[in-house]
Amino acid sequence: MIGSELDAAGLRDPSLRAAFRQCREINARDGKTFFVDSSSNIPPYMKDGKLAVRAQVFTCDDGKTKFVGYLEMYTPQEKAMLEQANKGPNKGAPVYAGFGGQAMVKRPGDPPTMWIPLAPQTTMAYQAVVQPKCPGGGSQENLSRVFPD
């Protein structure tokens, strides 16, 4: 989104505008490549001078081929809360009562405006994203998540 589109959408908060700019940058690469990194990194984060998000990788053929099923990242506010929670004597403690720390998700290739937060009004769309389909119409019974070695 460009500035005028953000203005038209009523998005004035600087951190939210920055998050949408980051989404546009992420979308340029958007699941075409992926790498193994520490699970303690809270996406989006910088990796080798580039913005990175978490990719959930799957296979439909027992690991012969792998694909990115969906991408995850947090809003700037949630990312800041999670990073703060991972510091100091209360490391790993809940950020605040009721905060689930659920990342926004989107399918690779979807526009940067398609990040979906988990909320009552987006539950069905969120669920559709986190249940990827095998590419090329492969059998869903063989779909499994790929974890780093």
TORVEX-102146 format. One record per residue (C-alpha): residue in three letters; chain; x, y, z. Coordinates in nm, 2 decimals. Example, Ala and Ser with C-alpha at 12.3 -4.5 7.8 and 13.67 -1.06 7.14 Angstrom:
2
res, chain, east, north, up
ALA, A, 1.23, -0.45, 0.78 $
SER, A, 1.37, -0.11, 0.71 $
***
This chain:
149
res, chain, east, north, up
MET, A, 0.00, 0.00, 0.00 $
ILE, A, 0.12, 0.35, -0.07 $
GLY, A, 0.07, 0.64, 0.16 $
SER, A, -0.25, 0.76, -0.01 $
GLU, A, -0.41, 0.41, 0.02 $
LEU, A, -0.32, 0.40, 0.39 $
ASP, A, -0.47, 0.75, 0.43 $
ALA, A, -0.79, 0.64, 0.25 $
ALA, A, -0.81, 0.34, 0.48 $
GLY, A, -0.79, 0.57, 0.78 $
LEU, A, -0.46, 0.41, 0.90 $
ARG, A, -0.27, 0.70, 1.07 $
ASP, A, -0.07, 0.52, 1.34 $
PRO, A, 0.30, 0.53, 1.23 $
SER, A, 0.38, 0.18, 1.36 $
LEU, A, 0.08, 0.03, 1.17 $
ARG, A, 0.18, 0.22, 0.86 $
ALA, A, 0.54, 0.08, 0.90 $
ALA, A, 0.40, -0.27, 0.93 $
PHE, A, 0.21, -0.23, 0.61 $
ARG, A, 0.53, -0.11, 0.44 $
GLN, A, 0.71, -0.41, 0.58 $
CYS, A, 0.43, -0.64, 0.44 $
ARG, A, 0.49, -0.50, 0.09 $
GLU, A, 0.86, -0.57, 0.11 $
ILE, A, 0.80, -0.92, 0.24 $
ASN, A, 0.55, -0.99, -0.04 $
ALA, A, 0.82, -0.94, -0.30 $
ARG, A, 0.99, -1.26, -0.18 $
ASP, A, 0.69, -1.41, -0.02 $
GLY, A, 0.76, -1.78, 0.04 $
LYS, A, 0.97, -1.84, -0.27 $
THR, A, 1.27, -1.91, -0.05 $
PHE, A, 1.30, -2.02, 0.31 $
PHE, A, 1.58, -2.09, 0.57 $
VAL, A, 1.61, -2.25, 0.91 $
ASP, A, 1.66, -2.00, 1.19 $
SER, A, 1.61, -1.98, 1.57 $
SER, A, 1.26, -2.02, 1.68 $
SER, A, 1.32, -1.74, 1.94 $
ASN, A, 1.31, -1.48, 1.65 $
ILE, A, 0.98, -1.30, 1.66 $
PRO, A, 0.87, -1.22, 1.31 $
PRO, A, 0.91, -0.99, 1.13 $
TYR, A, 1.28, -0.96, 1.20 $
MET, A, 1.60, -0.87, 1.01 $
LYS, A, 1.81, -1.15, 0.86 $
ASP, A, 2.12, -1.07, 0.66 $
GLY, A, 1.98, -0.72, 0.60 $
LYS, A, 1.64, -0.84, 0.48 $
LEU, A, 1.31, -0.86, 0.65 $
ALA, A, 1.21, -1.21, 0.74 $
VAL, A, 0.88, -1.38, 0.85 $
ARG, A, 0.82, -1.73, 0.98 $
ALA, A, 0.74, -1.98, 0.71 $
GLN, A, 0.54, -2.29, 0.79 $
VAL, A, 0.68, -2.56, 0.56 $
PHE, A, 0.49, -2.87, 0.45 $
THR, A, 0.53, -3.18, 0.23 $
CYS, A, 0.29, -3.41, 0.06 $
ASP, A, 0.54, -3.68, -0.05 $
ASP, A, 0.73, -3.77, 0.27 $
GLY, A, 0.98, -3.49, 0.24 $
LYS, A, 1.09, -3.53, -0.12 $
THR, A, 0.95, -3.19, -0.20 $
LYS, A, 0.87, -2.91, 0.04 $
PHE, A, 0.65, -2.60, 0.01 $
VAL, A, 0.56, -2.30, 0.22 $
GLY, A, 0.20, -2.35, 0.33 $
TYR, A, 0.16, -2.02, 0.50 $
LEU, A, 0.36, -1.73, 0.65 $
GLU, A, 0.34, -1.58, 1.00 $
MET, A, 0.42, -1.24, 1.15 $
TYR, A, 0.31, -1.03, 1.44 $
THR, A, 0.18, -0.67, 1.45 $
PRO, A, 0.45, -0.42, 1.58 $
GLN, A, 0.26, -0.39, 1.91 $
GLU, A, 0.24, -0.77, 1.96 $
LYS, A, 0.60, -0.81, 1.86 $
ALA, A, 0.71, -0.55, 2.11 $
MET, A, 0.51, -0.72, 2.39 $
LEU, A, 0.65, -1.06, 2.31 $
GLU, A, 1.00, -0.93, 2.30 $
GLN, A, 0.95, -0.76, 2.63 $
ALA, A, 0.81, -1.08, 2.78 $
ASN, A, 1.12, -1.27, 2.68 $
LYS, A, 1.35, -1.04, 2.88 $
GLY, A, 1.42, -1.02, 3.25 $
PRO, A, 1.32, -1.24, 3.54 $
ASN, A, 0.97, -1.32, 3.40 $
LYS, A, 1.11, -1.46, 3.08 $
GLY, A, 0.83, -1.66, 2.90 $
ALA, A, 0.56, -1.54, 3.13 $
PRO, A, 0.22, -1.44, 2.97 $
VAL, A, 0.23, -1.08, 2.84 $
TYR, A, -0.11, -1.00, 2.99 $
ALA, A, -0.42, -1.20, 3.08 $
GLY, A, -0.59, -1.31, 2.76 $
PHE, A, -0.30, -1.24, 2.52 $
GLY, A, -0.25, -1.55, 2.32 $
GLY, A, 0.04, -1.42, 2.11 $
GLN, A, -0.13, -1.55, 1.79 $
ALA, A, 0.05, -1.44, 1.47 $
MET, A, -0.12, -1.30, 1.17 $
VAL, A, -0.11, -1.54, 0.87 $
LYS, A, -0.13, -1.53, 0.49 $
ARG, A, -0.07, -1.76, 0.20 $
PRO, A, 0.25, -1.71, -0.01 $
GLY, A, 0.17, -1.49, -0.31 $
ASP, A, -0.13, -1.32, -0.15 $
PRO, A, -0.11, -0.94, -0.16 $
PRO, A, 0.05, -0.77, 0.14 $
THR, A, -0.29, -0.65, 0.25 $
MET, A, -0.40, -1.01, 0.31 $
TRP, A, -0.24, -1.07, 0.65 $
ILE, A, -0.52, -1.22, 0.86 $
PRO, A, -0.52, -1.18, 1.24 $
LEU, A, -0.70, -1.43, 1.45 $
ALA, A, -1.02, -1.26, 1.57 $
PRO, A, -1.39, -1.36, 1.60 $
GLN, A, -1.47, -1.21, 1.26 $
THR, A, -1.17, -1.37, 1.08 $
THR, A, -1.18, -1.72, 1.23 $
MET, A, -1.30, -1.89, 0.91 $
ALA, A, -1.04, -1.71, 0.69 $
TYR, A, -0.76, -1.77, 0.94 $
GLN, A, -0.85, -2.14, 0.95 $
ALA, A, -0.85, -2.17, 0.57 $
VAL, A, -0.50, -2.03, 0.55 $
VAL, A, -0.35, -2.25, 0.82 $
GLN, A, -0.49, -2.56, 0.65 $
PRO, A, -0.27, -2.57, 0.33 $
LYS, A, -0.35, -2.78, 0.03 $
CYS, A, -0.10, -3.00, -0.15 $
PRO, A, 0.02, -2.84, -0.47 $
GLY, A, -0.09, -2.99, -0.79 $
GLY, A, -0.39, -3.16, -0.63 $
GLY, A, -0.18, -3.41, -0.43 $
SER, A, -0.35, -3.63, -0.17 $
GLN, A, -0.42, -3.44, 0.15 $
GLU, A, -0.38, -3.76, 0.35 $
ASN, A, 0.00, -3.73, 0.30 $
LEU, A, 0.02, -3.36, 0.40 $
SER, A, 0.25, -3.31, 0.69 $
ARG, A, 0.45, -3.03, 0.85 $
VAL, A, 0.83, -3.02, 0.80 $
PHE, A, 1.04, -2.94, 1.10 $
PRO, A, 1.41, -2.85, 1.09 $
ASP, A, 1.66, -3.13, 1.16 $
***
